[in-house]
Amino acid sequence: MRTLFLHPPSFDGFDGGAGARYQMKREVTFVLVSTWLAQPAALVEGSKLIDAPPHRLSFEDIASRGQNRDLVVMHTSTPSFKSDVKTAEMIKAINPDVKIGFIGAKVAVRAARRA
């Protein structure tokens, strides 16, 4: 299965404060959040990992990476959830057959709830 592990792009005004999936725009300059996706990505042969927030990548920057994937695993958090769902919807628009899964505390605790 061609898999993409994705820390989705952040939305405008997102400061990445405490509790966010990635604290990249505040006083914290180094966080190991990417390891949460990097570790499983290392176990999936041929997978790709994109850590969009620290590189300030937009959806347009990553869109082509979702076109040829069977599975996209996205990390999410409560503050970024709505934005992350929009990213998932945009990926589905360009690749309707892709399966998308979310990981992170938000979806682990509230798995049955969408918002």
C-alpha positions in Angstrom: 0.0 0.0 0.0 1.5 3.4 -1.0 1.3 5.3 2.2 1.8 9.0 3.0 2.2 10.0 6.7 1.3 13.7 6.9 1.5 16.5 9.5 -1.0 18.7 7.6 -0.3 22.3 6.8 -1.4 24.8 9.5 -4.1 27.3 9.0 -3.5 31.1 8.9 -3.2 32.4 12.4 -2.4 29.1 14.0 0.3 29.8 16.5 1.1 26.2 17.5 0.7 26.8 21.2 0.6 24.2 24.0 -1.8 21.4 23.2 -1.4 21.8 19.4 -0.2 18.9 17.3 2.9 20.9 16.5 4.3 23.8 18.5 6.3 25.4 15.8 5.5 29.1 15.9 6.0 30.1 19.5 8.7 30.0 22.2 9.2 26.3 21.6 11.7 25.8 18.8 12.2 22.0 18.9 9.5 19.4 19.4 9.6 15.7 18.6 6.0 15.5 17.4 7.2 14.4 14.0 8.5 11.2 15.5 4.9 10.2 16.2 4.6 9.7 12.4 8.2 9.1 11.6 8.4 5.9 13.6 5.5 4.1 11.9 6.6 5.6 8.5 10.0 3.9 9.0 8.2 0.5 9.2 6.1 0.9 6.1 8.2 0.2 3.0 8.1 2.9 0.3 6.1 5.3 2.5 6.6 9.1 2.5 6.6 11.4 5.5 5.7 15.1 5.1 6.0 17.4 8.1 4.3 20.5 6.6 4.2 23.0 9.5 7.8 23.6 10.2 8.5 24.0 6.5 5.5 26.3 6.1 4.2 24.1 3.3 0.7 24.8 2.0 -1.8 22.3 0.7 -0.7 23.3 -2.8 2.8 22.3 -1.9 1.8 18.8 -0.8 -1.2 18.1 -3.1 0.8 16.2 -5.7 2.0 13.8 -3.0 -1.5 12.6 -2.2 -2.4 11.9 -5.8 -0.5 8.6 -6.1 -1.2 7.2 -2.5 -3.5 4.5 -1.3 -3.5 5.6 2.3 -2.8 8.9 4.0 -2.3 8.9 7.8 -2.7 12.4 9.2 -1.8 13.6 12.7 -4.4 15.9 14.2 -5.2 17.8 17.4 -8.2 19.7 18.8 -7.1 23.2 17.7 -6.2 22.0 14.2 -9.0 19.4 13.7 -11.3 21.5 11.4 -8.4 22.6 9.3 -7.1 19.0 9.1 -10.5 17.7 8.0 -10.4 20.3 5.2 -7.0 19.0 4.1 -8.4 15.5 4.1 -11.3 16.6 2.0 -9.0 18.3 -0.5 -6.9 15.2 -0.8 -10.0 13.1 -1.4 -11.1 15.6 -4.1 -7.9 14.9 -6.1 -7.7 11.2 -5.2 -11.2 9.8 -4.5 -10.0 6.3 -3.9 -7.5 7.2 -1.2 -8.2 6.0 2.4 -7.5 8.6 5.0 -6.9 8.0 8.7 -6.4 10.4 11.6 -4.2 9.8 14.6 -3.7 11.9 17.7 -5.3 12.5 21.1 -8.4 14.3 19.6 -9.5 11.3 17.6 -8.4 8.7 20.1 -10.6 10.2 22.8 -13.5 11.3 20.6 -13.3 8.6 17.9 -17.0 8.5 17.2 -17.5 12.3 17.0 -16.6 14.3 13.9 -16.2 17.8 15.4 
